[in-house]
Amino acid sequence: MTKHVAVLMGGWSSERPVSLSSGEECAKALEASGFKVTRIDVKRDVATVLNDLKPDVAFNALHGPYGEDGCIQGVLEFLGIPYTHSGVMASSLAMNKEKAKVIMKAAGIPVAESKVMHRLDAAKEHALPTPYVVKPVREGSSFGVLIVKEGQEHPPQELFSADWPYGDIVMVERYVAGQELTCAVMGDKALDIIDIVNNKPGFYDFDAKYAPGGSTHILPARLKPNIYEYIQSLTLTAHCALGCRGVSRVDFRYDETAGDDGDLICLEVNTQPGMTPTSLVPDMASHMGLSFEDLVTWMVEDASCDR
């Protein structure tokens, strides 16, 4: 019997457009692989919709709050529907940058010095020496990320805005220059590393990530062999320390000019990495000989409850 897959996409987070793109790409690939597919633009009645539909598997293509933070995973556990990616606990931990950093540091993964505070306090005076980064603790796709440059007189005044949409708690983190690197885990294996070259002025923001031509992916990354292997090892360690499952992606910054081995920090773990035409994990899978259809098929076959 043909396996019926419900592709969950959309939702109502800031990352809705990315999720819709990821979901559509995955749905088309699953159909091409022979699965029966139902696309679900997730609303707050999703539990009722899924209970009526009774799919064999839920392919989670949601990004951001409610889709990436353990909420939808809990709904799927309650309904007993096997699903892709990480489970409730790992999703919740990875989405909270503060909690994830505590766990990664305890596991021996290098992370940047940071402080967590109310956005209004972060707007009043510099919480760290410049340069530094201000980021919401529970957002993805660089939404709400602000770069404070060296010598900048005032903290970001956008944080005072009454219509700031990214939550009141932010992380102020030391800025690390250098290469933007990312590595994924598929099952229990770390894939090859991508060096992301931003083709637009400024930092690796939403447009650089998702707009055609916004960035160039150099695969495999240009790194010394010992650093390359170290990053792959850290990627797998982070994935396991947070309890991730299926496919995840871990982002790093590396400044090879700082000291003998350079300055390497882990930025975050993404339990729901993008699956759009410009996304990183499909590039890594392709490099190891897996088509996009092969990748999403593997993810469906890997799906389960109690993840």
C-alpha positions, 0 to 999 in steps of 0.5 A, a space after each residue: 500500500 502506498 504510504 500517505 504523507 502529510 506535509 506540514 507547512 506554513 504556520 504563522 511564525 515569521 518564517 512562514 514564507 520559507 516554510 511554504 517553499 520548503 513544504 512545496 519542494 518536499 511535497 513535489 519530491 515525495 510525489 515523484 518518489 511515489 508517495 501519496 501526499 497531502 499538503 497542510 497549511 498549518 493553522 491552529 486546528 491542525 490537530 483536528 485536521 490530522 486526526 481526520 486525515 490519519 496520515 501514515 507519516 507527517 513530514 514536518 516542513 515548518 520553521 520557527 515557533 510552534 513548528 520547530 520548538 516542540 509544539 507541533 511535535 507534541 501534537 503529533 506524539 499525542 495523535 500517534 502519528 510518526 514524524 520527521 526530524 527531532 522530537 519534543 525535547 530536542 526541538 524545544 532545547 535547540 530553538 532556545 539559544 540560551 538553553 542550547 548554548 548551556 548544553 553545548 558548552 557542557 559537551 565541550 563545544 566552543 560557544 561565544 560569550 553572551 548575555 541574555 536580557 530584556 531587549 529594553 535593557 540591551 537598548 540602553 547601554 552596551 552589554 558587551 564590548 563592541 563588536 557584538 550581535 543581538 539576536 532573539 532567543 527563539 527565532 530563526 532565519 536571522 529574523 531580528 538579528 542586529 550587528 553592533 559594529 566596533 566603535 558604534 556609539 549606541 546599542 541598536 535603538 530598534 530594540 526600543 520599538 513598540 512593535 518589535 515582533 521577536 519577543 522581549 528576551 534577546 541574546 547579546 553575543 560576541 561577534 566572531 569574524 571570518 567564514 560562515 560554515 555549516 555542517 549537517 547530520 543525517 542519521 548518525 553521520 556528519 556530512 560535508 561542510 559548506 563555506 557560505 559566501 555572502 554575495 550581498 553587503 552586510 551579514 548573512 541575513 534572510 535575503 542572503 539565505 533565501 534570495 536567488 544569488 544571495 550567497 554562494 555555497 562552497 562545498 567542500 569548505 576551504 579548511 585545513 583537514 584538522 579543522 574540517 574533521 574537528 567541525 564535523 566532530 563538533 556537529 555530531 556532538 551537538 546533534 547528540 548532546 541536544 538529542 536531535 534525530 533525523 536531519 539537523 544542521 549546525 552553524 559555525 563561524 571560524 576566523 583562521 587569523 585568530 591564533 594558531 588554530 583560529 577562533 571557532 564557535 558554534 552558533 546554533 543547531 537547526 532541527 528543521 533546516 530549510 529545504 528550499 531550492 537555495 537551502 544547504 542540506 540538499 546541497 550536502 546530500 547531493 554532494 554525497 550522491 543523494 538526490 533531493 528525492 532520495 533525501 526526503 524519502 530517507 526522512 520519511 522512512 526514518 520517521 517515528 514517534 517518541 523521538 
